[in-house]
Amino acid sequence: MADRRLQVFHAVAKQMSFTRAAEVLFMTQPAVTFQIKQLEEYYNTRLFERGHGRISLTPAGDVVLEYAERILALSAELETRLKEMTGRLSGPLLIGASTTAAECMLPPILGEFKAQYPQVQAKLYVANSGTIESRVAEYTLDVGLIEAPSRLPALLTEACCEDELIVIVSPRHGLAGQKQVSPKQLLQHPYISREAGSGTREFTDLYFHKAGIRPEDLKVEMELGSPEALKGVVAAGLGFAIMPRIAVEKERKLGELVAIALEPRLTRTLSLVYPKEKFRSRLVNSFIEFAKGKLAKMGC
């Protein structure tokens, strides 16, 4: 078991915030501050510069961070290797997923994996793609499923399946009778967009850019962080949205929403991400291979 003070220091150094580190560690901010103070007293040096509401690492802090990452990684590897000597897959599995993947793809995969390995305690953290890849890079998640390839050099990205994005509208919308629609045809209609940081938002912004459409050209009515809220607003007739086809299958079959293909088509690759340097347990590797096989069969 690694020194708790090093774990707290590592979280603060990665988040560059005592408040965000406390949230990640499920601690209070005073408790985090106390642990850092103890570590600074132990080494008799300041590890963080504090001022104007911001913090930064001192030269001593940079050295401690380098060793803390190695110590924490070795500690986790030791615990995992000893557990694996029993020959059974067990223990916590920390998975992060973008909202669409968490709601539409992972539930059956996690259910089947749990049935096969009942001693595994899977925990699913749901956020947008940007947040998930940051958490994986900080080692607070074992693996992530995101809607865009990671740009973080510390992560490995492995494509697992293709996903098509389509336009959704209310059955009463002016576009509801069309089988396909071009980006320029959408300019005259109110747009319900995902929030900044969402993999879907990033991908659709790039799609419009390639079509010569600037963000300010779109009639953005709302930006929503929840796919369910987005579908509800569209069903109420307030505009169109662009979502993964798999996320609207139920509403389409019930007649609550109409799905329209984009022309040209908009497809993306969903990716599994995990740290390059961190030791991966047999449990994590087993889940990655299991999830890749199931996602490939889904065809997204």
C-alpha positions as CSV (number, residue, x, y, z in Angstrom):
1,M,0.0,0.0,0.0
2,A,1.5,3.3,-1.1
3,D,1.7,6.2,1.3
4,R,-1.6,8.0,1.4
5,R,0.1,11.4,1.3
6,L,1.8,10.5,-2.0
7,Q,-1.6,9.5,-3.4
8,V,-3.1,12.8,-2.4
9,F,-0.1,14.7,-3.7
10,H,-0.4,12.9,-7.0
11,A,-4.0,13.8,-7.4
12,V,-3.4,17.5,-6.6
13,A,-0.5,17.7,-9.0
14,K,-2.5,16.1,-11.8
15,Q,-5.6,18.2,-11.2
16,M,-3.7,21.4,-10.3
17,S,-6.5,22.1,-7.9
18,F,-7.1,21.1,-4.3
19,T,-10.8,21.2,-4.9
20,R,-10.8,18.9,-7.9
21,A,-8.4,16.5,-6.2
22,A,-10.8,16.3,-3.3
23,E,-13.6,15.4,-5.6
24,V,-11.6,12.7,-7.4
25,L,-10.4,11.2,-4.1
26,F,-13.8,11.5,-2.4
27,M,-12.2,13.6,0.4
28,T,-12.9,17.0,1.8
29,Q,-10.7,19.9,0.7
30,P,-9.3,20.5,4.3
31,A,-8.3,16.8,4.5
32,V,-6.4,17.2,1.2
33,T,-4.7,20.4,2.3
34,F,-3.7,18.6,5.6
35,Q,-2.1,15.7,3.7
36,I,-0.1,18.0,1.5
37,K,1.0,20.1,4.5
38,Q,2.2,16.9,6.2
39,L,4.2,15.8,3.1
40,E,5.8,19.3,2.8
41,E,6.8,19.1,6.5
42,Y,8.2,15.6,6.1
43,Y,10.4,16.7,3.2
44,N,11.0,20.1,4.8
45,T,10.3,21.9,1.5
46,R,7.4,23.5,-0.3
47,L,5.9,21.4,-3.1
48,F,3.3,23.8,-4.5
49,E,3.4,27.5,-5.2
50,R,0.1,29.1,-4.2
51,G,-1.2,32.5,-5.3
52,H,-4.0,34.3,-7.1
53,G,-6.3,31.3,-6.8
54,R,-3.9,29.0,-8.7
55,I,-1.2,26.5,-7.8
56,S,1.9,25.2,-9.5
57,L,4.6,22.7,-8.8
58,T,7.9,23.9,-7.3
59,P,11.1,22.3,-8.6
60,A,10.9,20.0,-5.5
61,G,7.3,19.2,-6.4
62,D,8.4,18.2,-9.9
63,V,10.8,15.7,-8.4
64,V,8.3,14.3,-6.0
65,L,5.7,13.9,-8.8
66,E,8.2,11.9,-10.9
67,Y,8.8,9.5,-8.0
68,A,5.2,9.4,-6.8
69,E,4.1,8.1,-10.2
70,R,6.6,5.3,-10.2
71,I,5.9,4.4,-6.6
72,L,2.1,4.4,-7.0
73,A,2.4,2.3,-10.2
74,L,4.6,-0.3,-8.6
75,S,2.3,-0.4,-5.5
76,A,-0.7,-1.1,-7.8
77,E,1.2,-3.7,-9.7
78,L,2.3,-5.5,-6.6
79,E,-1.3,-5.7,-5.3
80,T,-2.6,-6.9,-8.6
81,R,0.1,-9.6,-9.1
82,L,-0.5,-11.0,-5.6
83,K,-4.3,-11.1,-6.3
84,E,-3.8,-12.8,-9.6
85,M,-1.8,-15.6,-7.9
86,T,-5.2,-17.0,-6.9
87,G,-5.9,-17.7,-10.5
88,R,-9.3,-16.0,-10.5
89,L,-10.2,-12.6,-11.9
90,S,-11.4,-10.4,-9.0
91,G,-11.3,-6.9,-7.6
92,P,-12.4,-3.5,-8.8
93,L,-12.5,-2.5,-12.4
94,L,-12.8,1.2,-13.0
95,I,-14.3,2.0,-16.4
96,G,-15.1,5.4,-17.9
97,A,-17.4,6.0,-20.8
98,S,-19.0,8.9,-22.7
99,T,-22.7,9.2,-22.1
100,T,-23.8,7.5,-25.3
101,A,-21.5,4.5,-24.8
102,A,-22.6,4.2,-21.1
103,E,-26.3,4.3,-21.9
104,C,-26.5,2.3,-25.1
105,M,-23.5,0.0,-25.4
106,L,-21.8,-0.9,-22.1
107,P,-24.8,-2.2,-20.0
108,P,-25.1,-5.6,-21.8
109,I,-21.3,-5.9,-22.0
110,L,-20.8,-5.3,-18.3
111,G,-23.7,-7.7,-17.5
112,E,-22.1,-10.5,-19.5
113,F,-18.6,-9.8,-18.1
114,K,-20.0,-9.9,-14.5
115,A,-21.8,-13.2,-15.2
116,Q,-18.5,-14.7,-16.4
117,Y,-16.4,-13.2,-13.6
118,P,-18.7,-12.7,-10.6
119,Q,-15.9,-11.6,-8.2
120,V,-15.2,-8.5,-10.3
121,Q,-16.6,-5.2,-9.0
122,A,-17.1,-3.0,-12.1
123,K,-17.6,0.7,-11.5
124,L,-18.7,2.9,-14.4
125,Y,-18.0,6.6,-14.4
126,V,-20.0,8.6,-17.0
127,A,-18.8,11.9,-18.5
128,N,-18.0,13.5,-21.8
129,S,-15.0,12.1,-23.8
130,G,-12.6,14.9,-22.8
131,T,-13.2,14.2,-19.1
132,I,-12.9,10.4,-19.5
133,E,-9.5,10.5,-21.3
134,S,-8.2,12.9,-18.7
135,R,-9.2,10.6,-15.9
136,V,-7.6,7.6,-17.6
137,A,-4.4,9.6,-18.1
138,E,-4.4,10.4,-14.4
139,Y,-4.8,6.7,-13.5
140,T,-8.1,7.3,-11.7
141,L,-9.8,5.0,-14.3
142,D,-8.4,1.7,-15.7
143,V,-9.9,2.1,-19.2
144,G,-12.2,4.4,-21.1
145,L,-14.6,4.2,-24.1
146,I,-14.7,7.5,-25.9
147,E,-16.3,8.9,-29.0
148,A,-13.1,10.3,-30.6
149,P,-9.5,9.2,-30.7
150,S,-7.5,10.5,-27.8
151,R,-5.0,13.3,-28.4
152,L,-3.2,12.7,-25.1
153,P,0.3,11.3,-25.7
154,A,0.2,9.3,-22.5
155,L,-2.7,7.1,-23.7
156,L,-3.0,4.2,-26.2
157,T,-6.1,4.4,-28.4
158,E,-7.6,1.3,-29.9
159,A,-10.4,1.5,-32.4
160,C,-13.2,-0.9,-31.6
161,C,-16.2,-0.2,-33.8
162,E,-17.8,2.2,-36.3
163,D,-20.7,4.5,-35.3
164,E,-23.0,6.5,-37.6
165,L,-24.4,9.9,-36.6
166,I,-27.7,10.9,-38.0
167,V,-30.1,13.9,-37.9
168,I,-33.1,13.5,-35.6
169,V,-36.3,15.6,-35.7
170,S,-39.8,15.5,-34.4
171,P,-42.4,13.7,-36.7
172,R,-44.0,17.2,-37.1
173,H,-40.7,18.8,-38.2
174,G,-40.4,20.2,-41.8
175,L,-37.5,17.7,-42.5
176,A,-39.4,14.7,-41.2
177,G,-40.4,13.4,-44.7
178,Q,-36.8,13.4,-46.1
179,K,-34.6,10.3,-46.3
180,Q,-31.4,12.3,-46.3
181,V,-30.3,15.9,-45.7
182,S,-27.1,17.9,-46.5
183,P,-25.3,20.1,-44.0
184,K,-26.4,23.3,-45.9
185,Q,-30.0,22.3,-45.7
186,L,-29.7,22.3,-42.0
187,L,-28.7,26.0,-41.8
188,Q,-32.3,27.3,-41.9
189,H,-33.4,25.1,-39.0
190,P,-32.9,25.6,-35.2
191,Y,-30.1,23.3,-33.9
192,I,-30.0,21.5,-30.5
193,S,-26.3,20.9,-29.9
194,R,-24.3,18.8,-27.5
195,E,-22.0,20.6,-25.0
196,A,-18.4,21.6,-25.6
197,G,-16.1,18.7,-24.6
198,S,-18.5,16.1,-26.0
199,G,-17.1,13.7,-28.5
200,T,-20.3,14.0,-30.6
201,R,-20.0,17.8,-30.5
202,E,-16.4,17.7,-31.6
203,F,-17.1,15.4,-34.4
204,T,-20.2,17.3,-35.7
205,D,-18.3,20.6,-35.5
206,L,-15.6,19.1,-37.7
207,Y,-18.2,17.8,-40.2
208,F,-19.8,21.2,-40.6
209,H,-16.3,22.8,-40.9
210,K,-15.5,20.5,-43.8
211,A,-18.7,21.5,-45.4
212,G,-17.7,25.1,-45.2
213,I,-20.1,26.0,-42.4
214,R,-18.8,28.0,-39.5
215,P,-20.2,27.5,-35.9
216,E,-21.8,31.0,-36.0
217,D,-23.7,30.1,-39.2
218,L,-25.8,27.5,-37.3
219,K,-28.9,28.5,-35.5
220,V,-27.9,27.0,-32.2
221,E,-31.0,27.1,-29.9
222,M,-29.5,25.1,-27.0
223,E,-26.4,23.3,-25.8
224,L,-27.3,20.2,-23.7
225,G,-25.0,17.8,-21.8
226,S,-27.5,14.9,-21.6
227,P,-28.5,12.8,-24.7
228,E,-31.8,12.1,-23.0
229,A,-32.5,15.8,-22.5
230,L,-31.5,16.4,-26.1
231,K,-33.9,13.8,-27.4
232,G,-36.7,15.3,-25.3
233,V,-36.2,18.8,-26.6
234,V,-36.1,17.5,-30.2
235,A,-39.3,15.4,-29.7
236,A,-41.0,18.6,-28.5
237,G,-40.3,20.2,-31.9
238,L,-37.8,22.8,-30.9
239,G,-35.2,21.9,-33.5
240,F,-33.0,19.2,-35.0
241,A,-30.0,17.4,-33.4
242,I,-27.3,15.1,-34.5
243,M,-26.9,11.9,-32.5
244,P,-25.5,8.3,-32.9
245,R,-28.1,6.1,-34.6
246,I,-27.9,3.5,-31.9
247,A,-28.9,6.1,-29.2
248,V,-32.3,6.8,-30.9
249,E,-33.4,3.3,-31.9
250,K,-36.1,3.0,-29.2
251,E,-37.6,6.5,-29.9
252,R,-37.5,5.9,-33.7
253,K,-39.4,2.6,-33.3
254,L,-42.0,4.2,-31.1
255,G,-42.5,7.0,-33.6
256,E,-41.4,9.7,-31.2
257,L,-38.4,10.7,-33.4
258,V,-37.6,10.6,-37.0
259,A,-34.0,9.6,-38.1
260,I,-32.6,11.2,-41.3
261,A,-29.3,10.2,-42.8
262,L,-26.7,12.9,-43.5
263,E,-25.3,13.3,-47.0
264,P,-22.4,12.8,-47.1
265,R,-22.7,10.2,-44.3
266,L,-21.2,11.0,-40.9
267,T,-19.4,8.0,-39.3
268,R,-16.8,7.9,-36.6
269,T,-14.8,5.3,-34.7
270,L,-15.4,4.5,-31.0
271,S,-12.2,3.9,-29.2
272,L,-10.9,2.2,-26.0
273,V,-8.2,4.2,-24.3
274,Y,-5.8,3.2,-21.5
275,P,-2.4,4.4,-20.2
276,K,0.8,3.6,-22.2
277,E,3.0,3.3,-19.2
278,K,0.8,1.9,-16.4
279,F,1.0,-1.9,-15.7
280,R,-2.3,-3.5,-16.9
281,S,-3.6,-6.3,-14.8
282,R,-5.0,-9.5,-16.3
283,L,-8.4,-8.3,-15.3
284,V,-8.1,-5.0,-17.3
285,N,-6.6,-6.9,-20.3
286,S,-9.4,-9.4,-20.1
287,F,-12.1,-6.8,-20.0
288,I,-10.5,-4.9,-23.0
289,E,-10.5,-8.0,-25.1
290,F,-14.0,-8.9,-24.0
291,A,-15.4,-5.5,-24.8
292,K,-13.7,-5.3,-28.2
293,G,-15.2,-8.5,-29.2
294,K,-18.7,-7.5,-28.0
295,L,-18.6,-4.1,-29.6
296,A,-17.4,-5.5,-32.9
297,K,-20.5,-7.8,-32.9
298,M,-22.8,-4.9,-32.1
299,G,-21.5,-3.1,-35.1
300,C,-22.4,0.1,-33.1
